[in-house]
């Protein structure tokens, strides 16, 4: 579950998308202006990720307080949460829950589709038709529905898979941003590189530990 939360919060494909969305917003070349722009980008990312963190925390706190107050400590699936909300908070709560879940899925699909296009254009220099991108994005969820897989477990597994993809995005990111010939005046400080390397090592260790637990039975 911890690995799934990590993959859901720091999505590897979002790293490429965020970079693409910000690098063409304001284009400057002077070192002084580059540093100033970089500080504004830090504020931008901090506010965006901070707000997302507050929303995630609010959902966890609300769910925990609602079910714990009623003595329901075994609610572990989306279906159970949906059925249990109505007697606790009224019929409107299940509609709010459903709409929120739908909005979350649509926003995640949007991010995945846009990030896939950014990576295809950046690494392979290929453009994919919009309808193909939409089909590829929606196909896994349609397969899950058609086969009848358990939604909550499938969701957790998908986020764990995202976590396994994190090292392949984070490690090159740390390597490239620590090279002065690539970054110029915005090259990472040695302390930043060291801290980021420790974080990357923790992510890799967590993934290896999880794999060893699964393969070991």
Buried (B, 14 or more C-beta within 10 A) or exposed (E): EEBBBBBBBBBBBBBBBBEBEBEEEEEEEEEEEBEEBEEEBEEBEEEEEEEEEEEEEEEEEEBEEBBEEEEEEEBEBBEBBBEBBBEEBEEEBBEEBEEEBEEEEEEBBEBBBBBBBBBBEEEEEEEBEEEEBEEEBEEEBEEBEEEEEEBBEBBBBBBBEBBBBBBEBBBEBBBEBBEEEEEEEBBBEEEEBEEBBEEBEEBBEBBEEBEEEEEEE
